[in-house]
Amino acid sequence: MSEIKGNPVVESSPLPERVEKILDGFRESKATFAACDFGIFDKLNNSSSPQSAKEITEMLSSDLDATTRLLDTLVALEFLDKSKQGDQWLYKNTEIASKFLTTSSPDSQLGTISLFNKILYPLQGSLESAVLDGNIQWMKAFGKSPEDIFRETVNSTEEDSLRFNKGMHSMAFSASYAVAKAVDLSAFNNCCDLGGGVGTLAYALCQYNPQMKITVCDLQPVVSLAHHFRPSVEDCPNQVNVSFMIGDFFKPETLPKADLYVLSRILHDWPEEKVELILDNVFNCLPSGGGLLICEKILDEDKRGPKRALLESLTMLVATGGKERTASEYKHILDKHGFIVTQIKQLDQSLFMDAMLCIKK
């Protein structure tokens, strides 16, 4: 301890890395989101050589000093590399940026990033209000309903819809194959993936269950894009076993008959009364002994983790009125609706879902 003019001075402790990451996290996200929104990574990916800040500024019609600050921040975030040539610095994408932050990459996350930037980021800004009143925050954040926002952003053009679904597909890809490998579905021959999007999980399931015919059931705008995501016969020899139809899990009369239904990242989206309705509809469509495969990230029983699932539960609070649950919470609600949980597979924490197989009593 040192002294100044007789007064003791207490030296401050260094800032813990965890606190530092929290303080910087939203700024790192926003810098990355802005770069994606401007198409910086695409512009560099399509350039035959590294580009200077001036050249990038001209492509963006932006301010040179401000653009240079953003580019240098992206270098610090390891999304860009820069090197000096003569008296100027030149920028190019790193491998991770080319793989995940460009439109042409099969692993592109631009659809997900666009959703986070334009919708979830503003919604999370109203978290305090959601904690106080327990309600979704669309009107506070945007002055509009979620239907209006999605119509104006995600579904405004086919290109926007395709980009969004590419993001959802990439985000779910690894988890889908992990689920398909982990869960024994050999007893089932006819499967319906409710709200199954462009078929990411369905194609994974057919790889591990060649005996199974799978119908992906979703709304018309999603089904119309599904052909963009059909894998090759070389990548998925059983892809002929996957088909698509228009349907709505809130309207059981639109659903095909099956001995196994799948709800992948569906139940966490909805408030309790809607979850009750979805499970009732599935129960009524299933034969006795039929199965229900639920794919959601499962909270630890003491709700200390996984961190990603807890963060997702806060997102559901502000965005949908849904929530994440523990295995015992799922068992309780499923038992009430006539299902017995027979398998629970908790996957790697980095993945977006775990799996529960249930049987109709």
C-alpha positions in Angstrom: 0.0 0.0 0.0 1.4 3.4 -0.9 0.5 6.8 0.5 -0.1 10.2 -0.9 0.3 13.1 1.5 -0.3 10.8 4.4 -3.5 9.2 3.1 -3.4 5.5 2.3 -4.2 4.5 -1.3 -5.9 1.2 -1.9 -4.7 -0.4 -5.1 -7.6 -1.7 -7.2 -7.8 -5.3 -8.2 -7.3 -6.2 -11.9 -10.6 -6.6 -13.8 -11.5 -10.3 -14.0 -11.6 -11.5 -17.6 -15.2 -12.6 -17.2 -16.3 -9.1 -16.3 -14.1 -7.7 -19.1 -15.8 -10.0 -21.7 -19.3 -8.9 -20.5 -18.4 -5.3 -20.8 -17.0 -5.7 -24.3 -19.3 -8.5 -25.6 -22.1 -6.3 -26.9 -19.6 -4.0 -28.7 -17.9 -6.9 -30.3 -21.2 -8.3 -31.5 -22.4 -5.0 -32.9 -19.1 -4.4 -34.8 -19.5 -7.8 -36.4 -23.2 -7.3 -37.1 -22.5 -4.0 -38.8 -19.7 -5.4 -40.9 -22.1 -8.2 -42.1 -24.9 -5.7 -42.8 -22.5 -3.6 -44.9 -21.4 -6.8 -46.7 -17.7 -6.1 -46.0 -16.8 -9.8 -45.8 -18.6 -10.5 -49.1 -16.9 -7.6 -50.8 -13.5 -8.8 -49.7 -14.3 -12.4 -50.6 -15.3 -11.3 -54.1 -12.1 -9.1 -54.6 -9.2 -10.6 -56.4 -6.7 -9.1 -53.9 -6.7 -7.5 -50.5 -8.3 -4.0 -50.3 -7.3 -0.7 -48.7 -9.6 1.2 -46.4 -10.1 3.8 -49.1 -11.2 1.1 -51.6 -13.6 -0.4 -49.1 -14.9 3.0 -48.2 -15.7 3.7 -51.9 -17.5 0.4 -52.2 -19.6 1.3 -49.1 -20.0 5.0 -49.9 -19.0 5.5 -46.2 -16.8 7.8 -44.2 -13.1 6.9 -44.5 -12.0 7.4 -40.8 -15.1 5.6 -39.4 -14.7 2.7 -41.9 -11.0 2.4 -41.0 -11.9 2.2 -37.3 -14.4 -0.6 -38.0 -11.9 -2.5 -40.2 -9.2 -2.3 -37.5 -11.6 -3.5 -34.9 -12.4 -6.5 -37.1 -8.7 -7.2 -37.3 -8.6 -7.2 -33.5 -11.6 -9.6 -33.5 -9.7 -11.9 -35.9 -12.2 -11.6 -38.7 -9.8 -9.6 -40.9 -6.0 -9.7 -41.5 -4.1 -6.6 -42.6 -0.7 -6.1 -44.1 1.2 -3.0 -45.2 2.0 -2.4 -48.9 3.9 0.8 -49.5 2.3 3.5 -47.5 -1.1 1.9 -47.1 -2.7 -1.0 -45.1 -4.6 -3.7 -47.0 -7.3 -5.9 -45.6 -8.5 -9.4 -46.3 -10.8 -12.0 -44.7 -9.5 -14.5 -42.2 -10.4 -18.2 -42.8 -13.1 -18.0 -40.1 -14.7 -14.9 -41.8 -14.7 -16.6 -45.2 -16.2 -19.8 -43.7 -19.0 -18.3 -41.6 -19.5 -14.6 -42.6 -19.8 -14.7 -46.4 -22.9 -15.4 -48.5 -21.4 -18.0 -50.8 -20.1 -20.3 -48.0 -22.3 -23.4 -47.2 -21.6 -22.7 -43.6 -22.7 -19.0 -43.8 -24.3 -17.6 -40.6 -25.4 -14.4 -42.3 -29.1 -15.3 -42.0 -28.8 -15.9 -38.3 -26.6 -12.7 -37.8 -29.2 -10.6 -39.7 -31.9 -12.0 -37.4 -29.8 -11.2 -34.3 -28.9 -7.7 -35.6 -32.3 -6.5 -36.8 -34.6 -8.3 -34.3 -33.0 -10.0 -31.3 -30.5 -7.2 -30.5 -33.2 -4.5 -30.1 -35.4 -6.9 -28.3 -32.7 -7.8 -25.7 -32.5 -4.0 -25.1 -35.9 -4.3 -23.5 -34.9 -7.1 -21.1 -35.4 -5.0 -18.0 -39.0 -4.3 -19.0 -39.6 -8.0 -19.7 -38.2 -9.0 -16.2 -40.6 -6.4 -14.6 -43.8 -7.3 -16.5 -43.1 -10.8 -17.8 -44.3 -10.0 -21.3 -42.8 -10.1 -24.8 -41.3 -6.7 -25.9 -42.0 -6.2 -29.6 -44.2 -3.2 -29.2 -41.7 -1.5 -26.8 -38.7 -2.3 -29.0 -40.3 -1.6 -32.4 -43.8 -0.3 -32.0 -45.0 -3.2 -34.2 -46.1 -6.8 -33.8 -43.7 -9.7 -34.4 -45.8 -10.6 -37.5 -45.2 -7.1 -39.0 -41.5 -7.2 -38.2 -40.9 -10.6 -39.8 -43.0 -9.6 -42.8 -40.8 -6.5 -43.3 -37.4 -8.1 -42.6 -37.1 -11.9 -42.8 -40.0 -12.5 -45.3 -39.9 -9.2 -47.2 -38.3 -10.9 -50.3 -37.5 -14.4 -51.3 -33.8 -13.5 -51.0 -34.3 -12.4 -47.4 -36.2 -15.6 -46.6 -33.6 -17.8 -48.3 -30.8 -16.1 -46.3 -32.6 -16.5 -43.0 -33.3 -20.2 -43.7 -29.7 -20.7 -44.7 -28.7 -19.4 -41.3 -31.2 -21.7 -39.5 -30.0 -24.6 -41.6 -26.3 -24.0 -40.8 -27.0 -23.4 -37.1 -29.0 -26.7 -36.8 -26.8 -28.9 -39.1 -24.3 -30.4 -36.6 -26.8 -30.8 -33.8 -29.2 -32.6 -36.2 -26.7 -35.2 -37.0 -25.7 -35.6 -33.4 -29.4 -36.2 -32.5 -29.9 -38.6 -35.3 -26.9 -40.6 -34.2 -27.7 -40.6 -30.5 -31.4 -41.6 -30.5 -32.6 -45.1 -31.3 -35.6 -44.7 -33.7 -35.5 -48.2 -35.2 -39.0 -49.0 -34.1 -40.6 -46.3 -36.3 -41.3 -46.3 -40.0 -43.3 -43.2 -40.7 -42.1 -39.9 -39.3 -43.5 -36.3 -39.5 -41.2 -33.5 -38.6 -43.6 -30.7 -37.4 -42.3 -27.2 -38.2 -39.2 -29.0 -39.7 -38.1 -26.0 -41.8 -36.1 -26.9 -44.9 -35.5 -30.5 -43.7 -32.1 -30.2 -41.9 -33.1 -32.7 -39.2 -35.1 -34.9 -41.5 -32.2 -35.5 -43.8 -30.0 -36.4 -40.8 -32.7 -38.8 -39.5 -33.0 -40.6 -42.8 -29.3 -41.2 -42.9 -29.4 -43.2 -39.6 -32.9 -44.7 -40.2 -33.1 -46.1 -43.7 -36.4 -47.8 -42.9 -38.1 -44.5 -42.2 -40.2 -42.3 -44.5 -40.1 -38.7 -43.3 -42.6 -35.9 -44.1 -41.5 -32.4 -43.2 -44.5 -30.3 -42.4 -44.3 -26.5 -42.3 -45.9 -23.3 -43.6 -46.0 -22.6 -47.3 -43.2 -19.9 -47.4 -40.8 -22.3 -45.8 -41.8 -25.4 -47.9 -41.4 -23.3 -51.1 -37.7 -22.9 -50.3 -36.9 -26.4 -49.3 -35.6 -27.5 -52.7 -32.6 -25.3 -52.2 -31.5 -27.4 -49.3 -32.0 -30.9 -50.7 -28.6 -32.8 -50.4 -27.1 -34.7 -53.2 -27.6 -38.5 -53.5 -23.8 -38.8 -52.8 -24.1 -36.9 -49.5 -27.5 -38.4 -48.5 -28.3 -41.7 -50.3 -31.7 -42.0 -48.6 -32.8 -38.4 -49.4 -35.7 -39.8 -51.5 -37.3 -40.9 -48.2 -37.8 -37.2 -47.2 -40.8 -35.3 -48.6 -42.5 -31.9 -47.8 -46.0 -30.8 -47.3 -47.8 -27.7 -46.1 -49.3 -27.9 -42.6 -49.7 -26.3 -39.2 -49.2 -28.0 -35.8 -52.0 -25.8 -34.4 -54.3 -27.4 -37.0 -54.3 -31.1 -36.6 -56.5 -31.7 -39.6 -53.5 -30.5 -41.8 -51.1 -33.1 -40.4 -50.3 -36.4 -42.0 -50.5 -39.7 -40.1 -47.3 -41.0 -38.6 -46.0 -43.3 -35.9 -43.4 -40.8 -34.9 -43.7 -37.0 -34.7 -40.8 -34.6 -34.2 -40.8 -31.2 -32.5 -37.4 -29.7 -32.9 -36.9 -26.3 -31.2 -40.6 -25.7 -31.3 -41.9 -26.1 -27.7 -39.5 -23.5 -26.3 -40.9 -20.9 -28.7 -44.4 -20.9 -27.2 -46.2 -19.8 -24.0 -47.6 -22.6 -21.8 -51.1 -22.7 -23.3 -49.8 -23.1 -26.8 -47.4 -25.9 -25.7 -50.5 -27.6 -24.2 -52.3 -27.3 -27.5 -49.4 -28.6 -29.6 -48.9 -31.6 -27.3 -52.7 -32.4 -27.4 -52.7 -32.2 -31.2 -49.7 -34.6 -31.4 -51.2 -37.0 -28.9 -54.5 -37.2 -30.8 -52.7 -37.8 -34.1 -50.5 -40.6 -32.8 -51.5 -44.3 -32.5 -51.1 -46.0 -29.2 -47.4 -46.7 -28.7 -46.4 -44.0 -31.2 -43.4 -41.8 -30.5 -42.7 -38.1 -30.0 -39.1 -36.9 -30.4 -38.5 -33.5 -28.8 -35.3 -31.7 -29.6 -34.6 -28.8 -27.2 -31.6 -27.7 -25.1 -32.3 -29.1 -21.6 -31.5 -27.0 -18.5 -29.6 -28.6 -15.6 -31.9 -29.6 -12.8 -30.4 -26.9 -10.5 -30.6 -24.4 -13.5 -27.0 -23.4 -13.2 -26.5 -24.1 -16.9 -25.9 -24.7 -19.7 -25.2 -21.0 -20.2 -26.3 -21.0 -23.8 -29.7 -22.5 -22.8 -30.2 -19.9 -20.0 -29.4 -17.1 -22.4 -31.8 -18.6 -24.9 -34.5 -18.7 -22.2 -34.1 -14.9 -21.7 -34.4 -14.5 -25.5 -37.6 -16.4 -25.3 -38.8 -14.2 -22.5 -38.5 -11.0 -24.7 -39.4 -12.5 -28.0 -41.9 -15.4 -27.8 -43.3 -15.9 -24.3 -41.7 -19.3 -24.3 -38.8 -20.7 -22.1 -36.3 -23.5 -21.7 -37.0 -26.3 -19.3 -35.3 -29.0 -17.2 -35.7 -32.7 -17.9 -38.1 -33.0 -14.9 -40.1 -30.1 -16.1 -40.5 -31.7 -19.5 -41.4 -35.0 -18.0 -44.1 -33.4 -15.9 -45.8 -31.6 -18.8 -45.4 -34.7 -21.1 -46.9 -37.0 -18.5 -49.9 -34.7 -18.1 -50.5 -35.1 -21.9 -50.2 -38.8 -22.0 -46.5 -39.4 -22.9 -43.8 -41.4 -21.1 -40.1 -40.2 -21.6 -38.1 -43.3 -22.6 -34.8 -41.8 -23.8 -32.9 -38.6 -22.9 -29.8 -37.7 -24.7 -27.9 -34.6 -23.6 -25.4 -33.6 -26.3 -22.4 -31.4 -26.3 -23.1 -28.0 -24.8 -21.9 -26.2 -27.9 -24.9 -27.7 -29.8 -28.3 -26.0 -29.9 -30.3 -29.0 -28.8 -30.6 -32.2 -26.8 -33.1 -35.0 -27.4 -36.0 -36.7 -25.6 -37.9 -39.6 -27.0 -41.4 -40.1 -25.6 -44.0 -42.8 -26.2 -47.8 -42.3 -26.2 -49.3 -44.3 -23.2 
